[in-house]
Amino acid sequence: MDLQSIATWLEGGVVGTTIRESSWLFPTIETIHVIAIVTVVGSITMFDLRLLNLASRNRSVSDVKSDVMPWTWWSFVIAAITGSLLFTSKAVDYYKDFPFRMKMLMLVFAAVNMGVFESITGSGMASWDRADKTPISARVAGAFSLVIWVAVVTFGRWIGFTTS
C-alpha cells in the first residue's frame, strides 16, 4: 500500500469523515493545535535563547532545560495528536500539499537537531552548564532550532492558504 492509498483510506475513515463534516470539530481541534504549537515554539525558544547566550544568562542551561522541556514535550504530544486528527480530515489534499510536506520535513530536521544536541553537545553539558559563554556547538544547535521552528510555523500557516 502506497502513501496515497493510506491518505485516501484515512480521509475516508470514520475519524476523517466526522471531523470534515462537523461544523465545529475542525476549528476546535485546530485551535488546540495552534495553542500547543505556540507552547512548543515558545518553550523551545526560551531554551534556544539560553543556548545562544541571549536570555537567562544568570541561570544554568540545565536549569532552563529542566524548566521548559516538560512544557515542550507535553505540548508537542498534544500538537502531534491534534495535527494527526486534522490530517485525517483532508489527508489526500495535505499529502499532495508542498507546505505540508515542508512542515513535515522541518519536523524531521528538528528531531535530528535535537538528537545531535542530546547525544553530542548536550552530553558534555556538565562541563559548560554554568559557563559565561556556551560552546559554539550549543549556539549552532540553538540557532538551527530557532530557524527550523520558525519554518515549521511558517509552513504550517501556509497550509491554510493552499488547501481548501
C-alpha positions, 0 to 999 in steps of 0.5 A, spaced: 500 500 500 502 506 497 502 513 501 496 515 497 492 509 498 493 510 506 491 518 505 485 516 501 483 510 506 484 515 512 480 521 509 475 516 508 475 513 515 470 514 520 475 519 524 476 523 517 469 523 515 466 526 522 471 531 523 470 534 515 463 534 516 462 537 523 461 544 523 465 545 529 470 539 530 475 542 525 476 549 528 476 546 535 481 541 534 485 546 530 485 551 535 488 546 540 493 545 535 495 552 534 495 553 542 500 547 543 504 549 537 505 556 540 507 552 547 512 548 543 515 554 539 515 558 545 518 553 550 523 551 545 525 558 544 526 560 551 531 554 551 534 556 544 535 563 547 539 560 553 543 556 548 545 562 544 547 566 550 541 571 549 536 570 555 537 567 562 544 568 562 544 568 570 541 561 570 544 554 568 542 551 561 540 545 565 536 549 569 532 552 563 532 545 560 529 542 566 524 548 566 521 548 559 522 541 556 516 538 560 512 544 557 515 542 550 514 535 550 507 535 553 505 540 548 508 537 542 504 530 544 498 534 544 500 538 537 502 531 534 495 528 536 491 534 534 495 535 527 494 527 526 486 528 527 486 534 522 490 530 517 485 525 517 480 530 515 483 532 508 489 527 508 489 526 500 489 534 499 495 535 505 499 529 502 499 532 495 500 539 499 508 542 498 507 546 505 505 540 508 510 536 506 515 542 508 512 542 515 513 535 515 520 535 513 522 541 518 519 536 523 524 531 521 530 536 521 528 538 528 528 531 531 535 530 528 537 537 531 535 535 537 538 528 537 545 531 535 544 536 541 542 530 546 547 525 544 553 530 542 553 537 545 548 536 550 552 530 553 558 534 555 553 539 558 556 538 565 562 541 563 559 548 560 552 548 564 554 554 568 559 557 563 559 565 561 559 563 554 556 556 551 560 552 546 559 554 539 556 547 538 550 549 543 549 556 539 549 552 532 544 547 535 540 553 538 540 557 532 538 551 527 532 550 532 530 557 532 530 557 524 527 550 523 521 552 528 520 558 525 519 554 518 515 549 521 510 555 523 511 558 517 509 552 513 504 550 517 500 557 516 501 556 509 497 550 509 491 554 510 492 558 504 493 552 499 488 547 501 481 548 501 
